[in-house]
């Protein structure tokens, strides 16, 4: 749970980093010849972690009126 504005900013940076990492991995796996289903299976755990960060960011924004 995000408790203050510093943690909020850190979470936003982590979220951006995770989204970029997922995109990079997807491109690499596609260039390696994996099917879309294989790429999805490989990146779903990262997407779950990213979704968790996104939910925390949204909850903080709602709580703080941002």
PyMOL Python script that loads the backbone (N, CA, C, O; Angstrom):
from pymol import cmd

cmd.read_pdbstr("""\
ATOM      1  N   UNK A   1       0.836  -1.170   0.000  1.00  0.00           N
ATOM      2  CA  UNK A   1       0.000   0.000   0.000  1.00  0.00           C
ATOM      3  C   UNK A   1       0.889   1.246   0.000  1.00  0.00           C
ATOM      4  O   UNK A   1       1.855   1.335   0.758  1.00  0.00           O
ATOM      5  N   UNK A   2       0.555   2.176  -0.840  1.00  0.00           N
ATOM      6  CA  UNK A   2       1.284   3.436  -0.944  1.00  0.00           C
ATOM      7  C   UNK A   2       0.825   4.340   0.198  1.00  0.00           C
ATOM      8  O   UNK A   2      -0.371   4.574   0.371  1.00  0.00           O
ATOM      9  N   UNK A   3       1.783   4.845   0.974  1.00  0.00           N
ATOM     10  CA  UNK A   3       1.437   5.609   2.171  1.00  0.00           C
ATOM     11  C   UNK A   3       1.659   7.111   2.051  1.00  0.00           C
ATOM     12  O   UNK A   3       1.075   7.888   2.806  1.00  0.00           O
ATOM     13  N   UNK A   4       2.514   7.528   1.090  1.00  0.00           N
ATOM     14  CA  UNK A   4       2.807   8.961   0.983  1.00  0.00           C
ATOM     15  C   UNK A   4       3.220   9.312  -0.442  1.00  0.00           C
ATOM     16  O   UNK A   4       3.321   8.440  -1.305  1.00  0.00           O
ATOM     17  N   UNK A   5       3.457  10.593  -0.672  1.00  0.00           N
ATOM     18  CA  UNK A   5       3.752  11.056  -2.028  1.00  0.00           C
ATOM     19  C   UNK A   5       5.086  10.513  -2.553  1.00  0.00           C
ATOM     20  O   UNK A   5       5.238  10.304  -3.756  1.00  0.00           O
ATOM     21  N   UNK A   6       6.042  10.285  -1.665  1.00  0.00           N
ATOM     22  CA  UNK A   6       7.322   9.721  -2.087  1.00  0.00           C
ATOM     23  C   UNK A   6       7.124   8.302  -2.620  1.00  0.00           C
ATOM     24  O   UNK A   6       7.637   7.951  -3.683  1.00  0.00           O
ATOM     25  N   UNK A   7       6.378   7.496  -1.874  1.00  0.00           N
ATOM     26  CA  UNK A   7       6.095   6.133  -2.325  1.00  0.00           C
ATOM     27  C   UNK A   7       5.264   6.150  -3.609  1.00  0.00           C
ATOM     28  O   UNK A   7       5.425   5.281  -4.466  1.00  0.00           O
ATOM     29  N   UNK A   8       4.391   7.123  -3.739  1.00  0.00           N
ATOM     30  CA  UNK A   8       3.585   7.270  -4.948  1.00  0.00           C
ATOM     31  C   UNK A   8       4.483   7.511  -6.157  1.00  0.00           C
ATOM     32  O   UNK A   8       4.314   6.872  -7.195  1.00  0.00           O
ATOM     33  N   UNK A   9       5.424   8.422  -6.026  1.00  0.00           N
ATOM     34  CA  UNK A   9       6.343   8.725  -7.126  1.00  0.00           C
ATOM     35  C   UNK A   9       7.216   7.525  -7.471  1.00  0.00           C
ATOM     36  O   UNK A   9       7.462   7.244  -8.644  1.00  0.00           O
ATOM     37  N   UNK A  10       7.677   6.830  -6.458  1.00  0.00           N
ATOM     38  CA  UNK A  10       8.474   5.619  -6.691  1.00  0.00           C
ATOM     39  C   UNK A  10       7.643   4.580  -7.429  1.00  0.00           C
ATOM     40  O   UNK A  10       8.135   3.921  -8.346  1.00  0.00           O
ATOM     41  N   UNK A  11       6.395   4.435  -7.034  1.00  0.00           N
ATOM     42  CA  UNK A  11       5.503   3.465  -7.675  1.00  0.00           C
ATOM     43  C   UNK A  11       5.243   3.835  -9.127  1.00  0.00           C
ATOM     44  O   UNK A  11       5.176   2.956  -9.986  1.00  0.00           O
ATOM     45  N   UNK A  12       5.097   5.114  -9.410  1.00  0.00           N
ATOM     46  CA  UNK A  12       4.904   5.542 -10.802  1.00  0.00           C
ATOM     47  C   UNK A  12       6.130   5.197 -11.646  1.00  0.00           C
ATOM     48  O   UNK A  12       6.005   4.738 -12.781  1.00  0.00           O
ATOM     49  N   UNK A  13       7.312   5.424 -11.078  1.00  0.00           N
ATOM     50  CA  UNK A  13       8.544   5.073 -11.791  1.00  0.00           C
ATOM     51  C   UNK A  13       8.643   3.565 -12.012  1.00  0.00           C
ATOM     52  O   UNK A  13       9.031   3.115 -13.090  1.00  0.00           O
ATOM     53  N   UNK A  14       8.292   2.789 -10.989  1.00  0.00           N
ATOM     54  CA  UNK A  14       8.320   1.331 -11.124  1.00  0.00           C
ATOM     55  C   UNK A  14       7.326   0.876 -12.182  1.00  0.00           C
ATOM     56  O   UNK A  14       7.610  -0.032 -12.963  1.00  0.00           O
ATOM     57  N   UNK A  15       6.173   1.504 -12.204  1.00  0.00           N
ATOM     58  CA  UNK A  15       5.141   1.151 -13.175  1.00  0.00           C
ATOM     59  C   UNK A  15       5.632   1.418 -14.592  1.00  0.00           C
ATOM     60  O   UNK A  15       5.466   0.579 -15.477  1.00  0.00           O
ATOM     61  N   UNK A  16       6.226   2.568 -14.807  1.00  0.00           N
ATOM     62  CA  UNK A  16       6.787   2.890 -16.126  1.00  0.00           C
ATOM     63  C   UNK A  16       7.879   1.886 -16.506  1.00  0.00           C
ATOM     64  O   UNK A  16       7.936   1.421 -17.644  1.00  0.00           O
ATOM     65  N   UNK A  17       8.729   1.563 -15.556  1.00  0.00           N
ATOM     66  CA  UNK A  17       9.806   0.612 -15.814  1.00  0.00           C
ATOM     67  C   UNK A  17       9.283  -0.776 -16.154  1.00  0.00           C
ATOM     68  O   UNK A  17       9.785  -1.436 -17.064  1.00  0.00           O
ATOM     69  N   UNK A  18       8.278  -1.208 -15.418  1.00  0.00           N
ATOM     70  CA  UNK A  18       7.689  -2.524 -15.677  1.00  0.00           C
ATOM     71  C   UNK A  18       7.031  -2.567 -17.052  1.00  0.00           C
ATOM     72  O   UNK A  18       7.193  -3.539 -17.790  1.00  0.00           O
ATOM     73  N   UNK A  19       6.296  -1.524 -17.392  1.00  0.00           N
ATOM     74  CA  UNK A  19       5.643  -1.493 -18.706  1.00  0.00           C
ATOM     75  C   UNK A  19       6.671  -1.536 -19.827  1.00  0.00           C
ATOM     76  O   UNK A  19       6.471  -2.220 -20.831  1.00  0.00           O
ATOM     77  N   UNK A  20       7.768  -0.810 -19.660  1.00  0.00           N
ATOM     78  CA  UNK A  20       8.825  -0.825 -20.669  1.00  0.00           C
ATOM     79  C   UNK A  20       9.485  -2.193 -20.745  1.00  0.00           C
ATOM     80  O   UNK A  20       9.772  -2.695 -21.832  1.00  0.00           O
ATOM     81  N   UNK A  21       9.724  -2.796 -19.573  1.00  0.00           N
ATOM     82  CA  UNK A  21      10.346  -4.121 -19.531  1.00  0.00           C
ATOM     83  C   UNK A  21       9.468  -5.151 -20.242  1.00  0.00           C
ATOM     84  O   UNK A  21       9.973  -5.975 -21.006  1.00  0.00           O
ATOM     85  N   UNK A  22       8.165  -5.108 -19.995  1.00  0.00           N
ATOM     86  CA  UNK A  22       7.249  -6.045 -20.650  1.00  0.00           C
ATOM     87  C   UNK A  22       7.278  -5.852 -22.163  1.00  0.00           C
ATOM     88  O   UNK A  22       7.329  -6.827 -22.912  1.00  0.00           O
ATOM     89  N   UNK A  23       7.246  -4.615 -22.609  1.00  0.00           N
ATOM     90  CA  UNK A  23       7.286  -4.335 -24.053  1.00  0.00           C
ATOM     91  C   UNK A  23       8.584  -4.855 -24.669  1.00  0.00           C
ATOM     92  O   UNK A  23       8.568  -5.444 -25.750  1.00  0.00           O
ATOM     93  N   UNK A  24       9.696  -4.639 -23.991  1.00  0.00           N
ATOM     94  CA  UNK A  24      10.987  -5.108 -24.490  1.00  0.00           C
ATOM     95  C   UNK A  24      11.028  -6.636 -24.576  1.00  0.00           C
ATOM     96  O   UNK A  24      11.510  -7.202 -25.557  1.00  0.00           O
ATOM     97  N   UNK A  25      10.522  -7.284 -23.545  1.00  0.00           N
ATOM     98  CA  UNK A  25      10.503  -8.748 -23.535  1.00  0.00           C
ATOM     99  C   UNK A  25       9.606  -9.279 -24.651  1.00  0.00           C
ATOM    100  O   UNK A  25       9.966 -10.233 -25.340  1.00  0.00           O
ATOM    101  N   UNK A  26       8.451  -8.667 -24.826  1.00  0.00           N
ATOM    102  CA  UNK A  26       7.543  -9.102 -25.889  1.00  0.00           C
ATOM    103  C   UNK A  26       8.202  -8.983 -27.257  1.00  0.00           C
ATOM    104  O   UNK A  26       8.092  -9.891 -28.081  1.00  0.00           O
ATOM    105  N   UNK A  27       8.882  -7.876 -27.502  1.00  0.00           N
ATOM    106  CA  UNK A  27       9.576  -7.693 -28.782  1.00  0.00           C
ATOM    107  C   UNK A  27      10.663  -8.744 -28.974  1.00  0.00           C
ATOM    108  O   UNK A  27      10.801  -9.316 -30.055  1.00  0.00           O
ATOM    109  N   UNK A  28      11.429  -8.992 -27.922  1.00  0.00           N
ATOM    110  CA  UNK A  28      12.511  -9.980 -27.999  1.00  0.00           C
ATOM    111  C   UNK A  28      11.959 -11.372 -28.273  1.00  0.00           C
ATOM    112  O   UNK A  28      12.480 -12.096 -29.121  1.00  0.00           O
ATOM    113  N   UNK A  29      10.915 -11.742 -27.561  1.00  0.00           N
ATOM    114  CA  UNK A  29      10.343 -13.073 -27.742  1.00  0.00           C
ATOM    115  C   UNK A  29       9.738 -13.224 -29.142  1.00  0.00           C
ATOM    116  O   UNK A  29       9.839 -14.286 -29.756  1.00  0.00           O
ATOM    117  N   UNK A  30       9.115 -12.162 -29.634  1.00  0.00           N
ATOM    118  CA  UNK A  30       8.548 -12.206 -30.988  1.00  0.00           C
ATOM    119  C   UNK A  30       9.670 -12.365 -32.019  1.00  0.00           C
ATOM    120  O   UNK A  30       9.537 -13.122 -32.981  1.00  0.00           O
ATOM    121  N   UNK A  31      10.767 -11.648 -31.806  1.00  0.00           N
ATOM    122  CA  UNK A  31      11.887 -11.762 -32.754  1.00  0.00           C
ATOM    123  C   UNK A  31      12.556 -13.131 -32.669  1.00  0.00           C
ATOM    124  O   UNK A  31      13.201 -13.570 -33.621  1.00  0.00           O
ATOM    125  N   UNK A  32      12.403 -13.799 -31.536  1.00  0.00           N
ATOM    126  CA  UNK A  32      12.931 -15.157 -31.372  1.00  0.00           C
ATOM    127  C   UNK A  32      11.996 -16.199 -31.976  1.00  0.00           C
ATOM    128  O   UNK A  32      12.315 -17.387 -31.998  1.00  0.00           O
ATOM    129  N   UNK A  33      10.833 -15.750 -32.469  1.00  0.00           N
ATOM    130  CA  UNK A  33       9.931 -16.659 -33.154  1.00  0.00           C
ATOM    131  C   UNK A  33       8.840 -17.276 -32.302  1.00  0.00           C
ATOM    132  O   UNK A  33       8.166 -18.202 -32.752  1.00  0.00           O
ATOM    133  N   UNK A  34       8.646 -16.790 -31.082  1.00  0.00           N
ATOM    134  CA  UNK A  34       7.581 -17.336 -30.252  1.00  0.00           C
ATOM    135  C   UNK A  34       6.220 -16.892 -30.767  1.00  0.00           C
ATOM    136  O   UNK A  34       6.081 -15.817 -31.350  1.00  0.00           O
ATOM    137  N   UNK A  35       5.232 -17.727 -30.545  1.00  0.00           N
ATOM    138  CA  UNK A  35       3.868 -17.394 -30.948  1.00  0.00           C
ATOM    139  C   UNK A  35       3.285 -16.405 -29.947  1.00  0.00           C
ATOM    140  O   UNK A  35       3.787 -16.286 -28.829  1.00  0.00           O
ATOM    141  N   UNK A  36       2.222 -15.689 -30.342  1.00  0.00           N
ATOM    142  CA  UNK A  36       1.578 -14.777 -29.394  1.00  0.00           C
ATOM    143  C   UNK A  36       1.148 -15.474 -28.099  1.00  0.00           C
ATOM    144  O   UNK A  36       1.238 -14.886 -27.021  1.00  0.00           O
ATOM    145  N   UNK A  37       0.689 -16.703 -28.198  1.00  0.00           N
ATOM    146  CA  UNK A  37       0.288 -17.449 -27.002  1.00  0.00           C
ATOM    147  C   UNK A  37       1.487 -17.721 -26.093  1.00  0.00           C
ATOM    148  O   UNK A  37       1.380 -17.610 -24.872  1.00  0.00           O
ATOM    149  N   UNK A  38       2.614 -18.073 -26.682  1.00  0.00           N
ATOM    150  CA  UNK A  38       3.821 -18.321 -25.896  1.00  0.00           C
ATOM    151  C   UNK A  38       4.323 -17.033 -25.243  1.00  0.00           C
ATOM    152  O   UNK A  38       4.783 -17.044 -24.101  1.00  0.00           O
ATOM    153  N   UNK A  39       4.232 -15.940 -25.968  1.00  0.00           N
ATOM    154  CA  UNK A  39       4.643 -14.638 -25.431  1.00  0.00           C
ATOM    155  C   UNK A  39       3.746 -14.256 -24.265  1.00  0.00           C
ATOM    156  O   UNK A  39       4.222 -13.780 -23.234  1.00  0.00           O
ATOM    157  N   UNK A  40       2.452 -14.465 -24.431  1.00  0.00           N
ATOM    158  CA  UNK A  40       1.499 -14.162 -23.355  1.00  0.00           C
ATOM    159  C   UNK A  40       1.817 -14.981 -22.115  1.00  0.00           C
ATOM    160  O   UNK A  40       1.849 -14.448 -21.006  1.00  0.00           O
ATOM    161  N   UNK A  41       2.051 -16.268 -22.300  1.00  0.00           N
ATOM    162  CA  UNK A  41       2.359 -17.156 -21.178  1.00  0.00           C
ATOM    163  C   UNK A  41       3.649 -16.715 -20.476  1.00  0.00           C
ATOM    164  O   UNK A  41       3.753 -16.797 -19.253  1.00  0.00           O
ATOM    165  N   UNK A  42       4.609 -16.257 -21.242  1.00  0.00           N
ATOM    166  CA  UNK A  42       5.893 -15.839 -20.674  1.00  0.00           C
ATOM    167  C   UNK A  42       5.797 -14.501 -19.934  1.00  0.00           C
ATOM    168  O   UNK A  42       6.527 -14.274 -18.969  1.00  0.00           O
ATOM    169  N   UNK A  43       4.910 -13.625 -20.376  1.00  0.00           N
ATOM    170  CA  UNK A  43       4.854 -12.291 -19.775  1.00  0.00           C
ATOM    171  C   UNK A  43       3.706 -12.093 -18.784  1.00  0.00           C
ATOM    172  O   UNK A  43       3.659 -11.070 -18.101  1.00  0.00           O
ATOM    173  N   UNK A  44       2.790 -13.043 -18.694  1.00  0.00           N
ATOM    174  CA  UNK A  44       1.667 -12.893 -17.762  1.00  0.00           C
ATOM    175  C   UNK A  44       2.090 -12.649 -16.311  1.00  0.00           C
ATOM    176  O   UNK A  44       1.480 -11.810 -15.647  1.00  0.00           O
ATOM    177  N   UNK A  45       3.110 -13.347 -15.790  1.00  0.00           N
ATOM    178  CA  UNK A  45       3.508 -13.058 -14.403  1.00  0.00           C
ATOM    179  C   UNK A  45       3.959 -11.603 -14.202  1.00  0.00           C
ATOM    180  O   UNK A  45       3.643 -10.988 -13.183  1.00  0.00           O
ATOM    181  N   UNK A  46       4.692 -11.061 -15.170  1.00  0.00           N
ATOM    182  CA  UNK A  46       5.101  -9.652 -15.070  1.00  0.00           C
ATOM    183  C   UNK A  46       3.904  -8.726 -15.144  1.00  0.00           C
ATOM    184  O   UNK A  46       3.843  -7.717 -14.442  1.00  0.00           O
ATOM    185  N   UNK A  47       2.952  -9.072 -15.999  1.00  0.00           N
ATOM    186  CA  UNK A  47       1.748  -8.249 -16.129  1.00  0.00           C
ATOM    187  C   UNK A  47       0.947  -8.251 -14.829  1.00  0.00           C
ATOM    188  O   UNK A  47       0.369  -7.231 -14.453  1.00  0.00           O
ATOM    189  N   UNK A  48       0.912  -9.388 -14.148  1.00  0.00           N
ATOM    190  CA  UNK A  48       0.199  -9.471 -12.873  1.00  0.00           C
ATOM    191  C   UNK A  48       0.838  -8.544 -11.850  1.00  0.00           C
ATOM    192  O   UNK A  48       0.139  -7.818 -11.143  1.00  0.00           O
ATOM    193  N   UNK A  49       2.161  -8.567 -11.770  1.00  0.00           N
ATOM    194  CA  UNK A  49       2.880  -7.690 -10.848  1.00  0.00           C
ATOM    195  C   UNK A  49       2.631  -6.225 -11.200  1.00  0.00           C
ATOM    196  O   UNK A  49       2.430  -5.395 -10.313  1.00  0.00           O
ATOM    197  N   UNK A  50       2.643  -5.911 -12.490  1.00  0.00           N
ATOM    198  CA  UNK A  50       2.411  -4.547 -12.949  1.00  0.00           C
ATOM    199  C   UNK A  50       0.996  -4.094 -12.609  1.00  0.00           C
ATOM    200  O   UNK A  50       0.788  -2.949 -12.206  1.00  0.00           O
ATOM    201  N   UNK A  51       0.035  -4.980 -12.769  1.00  0.00           N
ATOM    202  CA  UNK A  51      -1.350  -4.662 -12.433  1.00  0.00           C
ATOM    203  C   UNK A  51      -1.492  -4.359 -10.945  1.00  0.00           C
ATOM    204  O   UNK A  51      -2.252  -3.472 -10.556  1.00  0.00           O
ATOM    205  N   UNK A  52      -0.771  -5.084 -10.130  1.00  0.00           N
ATOM    206  CA  UNK A  52      -0.810  -4.841  -8.686  1.00  0.00           C
ATOM    207  C   UNK A  52      -0.298  -3.429  -8.366  1.00  0.00           C
ATOM    208  O   UNK A  52      -0.896  -2.718  -7.558  1.00  0.00           O
ATOM    209  N   UNK A  53       0.793  -3.033  -8.993  1.00  0.00           N
ATOM    210  CA  UNK A  53       1.318  -1.680  -8.792  1.00  0.00           C
ATOM    211  C   UNK A  53       0.294  -0.655  -9.264  1.00  0.00           C
ATOM    212  O   UNK A  53       0.049   0.340  -8.581  1.00  0.00           O
ATOM    213  N   UNK A  54      -0.306  -0.894 -10.435  1.00  0.00           N
ATOM    214  CA  UNK A  54      -1.303   0.026 -10.983  1.00  0.00           C
ATOM    215  C   UNK A  54      -2.481   0.185 -10.032  1.00  0.00           C
ATOM    216  O   UNK A  54      -2.970   1.298  -9.835  1.00  0.00           O
ATOM    217  N   UNK A  55      -2.938  -0.901  -9.446  1.00  0.00           N
ATOM    218  CA  UNK A  55      -4.056  -0.835  -8.504  1.00  0.00           C
ATOM    219  C   UNK A  55      -3.693  -0.031  -7.266  1.00  0.00           C
ATOM    220  O   UNK A  55      -4.517   0.729  -6.755  1.00  0.00           O
ATOM    221  N   UNK A  56      -2.472  -0.191  -6.783  1.00  0.00           N
ATOM    222  CA  UNK A  56      -2.024   0.584  -5.631  1.00  0.00           C
ATOM    223  C   UNK A  56      -1.953   2.075  -5.962  1.00  0.00           C
ATOM    224  O   UNK A  56      -2.338   2.916  -5.151  1.00  0.00           O
ATOM    225  N   UNK A  57      -1.460   2.394  -7.155  1.00  0.00           N
ATOM    226  CA  UNK A  57      -1.383   3.790  -7.596  1.00  0.00           C
ATOM    227  C   UNK A  57      -2.789   4.384  -7.681  1.00  0.00           C
ATOM    228  O   UNK A  57      -3.024   5.499  -7.215  1.00  0.00           O
ATOM    229  N   UNK A  58      -3.716   3.644  -8.271  1.00  0.00           N
ATOM    230  CA  UNK A  58      -5.092   4.135  -8.406  1.00  0.00           C
ATOM    231  C   UNK A  58      -5.747   4.320  -7.045  1.00  0.00           C
ATOM    232  O   UNK A  58      -6.464   5.299  -6.835  1.00  0.00           O
ATOM    233  N   UNK A  59      -5.515   3.399  -6.120  1.00  0.00           N
ATOM    234  CA  UNK A  59      -6.094   3.518  -4.781  1.00  0.00           C
ATOM    235  C   UNK A  59      -5.541   4.760  -4.068  1.00  0.00           C
ATOM    236  O   UNK A  59      -6.284   5.479  -3.400  1.00  0.00           O
ATOM    237  N   UNK A  60      -4.249   5.003  -4.214  1.00  0.00           N
ATOM    238  CA  UNK A  60      -3.651   6.183  -3.593  1.00  0.00           C
ATOM    239  C   UNK A  60      -4.231   7.456  -4.200  1.00  0.00           C
ATOM    240  O   UNK A  60      -4.583   8.391  -3.480  1.00  0.00           O
ATOM    241  N   UNK A  61      -4.327   7.486  -5.526  1.00  0.00           N
ATOM    242  CA  UNK A  61      -4.876   8.663  -6.200  1.00  0.00           C
ATOM    243  C   UNK A  61      -6.310   8.945  -5.739  1.00  0.00           C
ATOM    244  O   UNK A  61      -6.683  10.098  -5.521  1.00  0.00           O
ATOM    245  N   UNK A  62      -7.086   7.914  -5.598  1.00  0.00           N
ATOM    246  CA  UNK A  62      -8.480   8.078  -5.163  1.00  0.00           C
ATOM    247  C   UNK A  62      -8.519   8.571  -3.719  1.00  0.00           C
ATOM    248  O   UNK A  62      -9.277   9.482  -3.388  1.00  0.00           O
ATOM    249  N   UNK A  63      -7.702   7.967  -2.865  1.00  0.00           N
ATOM    250  CA  UNK A  63      -7.669   8.330  -1.454  1.00  0.00           C
ATOM    251  C   UNK A  63      -7.205   9.776  -1.255  1.00  0.00           C
ATOM    252  O   UNK A  63      -7.700  10.478  -0.373  1.00  0.00           O
ATOM    253  N   UNK A  64      -6.256  10.210  -2.078  1.00  0.00           N
ATOM    254  CA  UNK A  64      -5.679  11.549  -1.943  1.00  0.00           C
ATOM    255  C   UNK A  64      -6.374  12.591  -2.824  1.00  0.00           C
ATOM    256  O   UNK A  64      -6.028  13.771  -2.781  1.00  0.00           O
ATOM    257  N   UNK A  65      -7.340  12.161  -3.611  1.00  0.00           N
ATOM    258  CA  UNK A  65      -8.055  13.093  -4.480  1.00  0.00           C
ATOM    259  C   UNK A  65      -7.225  13.610  -5.632  1.00  0.00           C
ATOM    260  O   UNK A  65      -7.387  14.759  -6.043  1.00  0.00           O
ATOM    261  N   UNK A  66      -6.345  12.791  -6.158  1.00  0.00           N
ATOM    262  CA  UNK A  66      -5.471  13.199  -7.279  1.00  0.00           C
ATOM    263  C   UNK A  66      -6.121  12.907  -8.607  1.00  0.00           C
ATOM    264  O   UNK A  66      -5.535  13.182  -9.655  1.00  0.00           O
TER     265      UNK A  66
END
""", "prot")
cmd.dss("prot")
cmd.show_as("cartoon", "prot")
cmd.util.cbc("prot")
cmd.orient("prot")
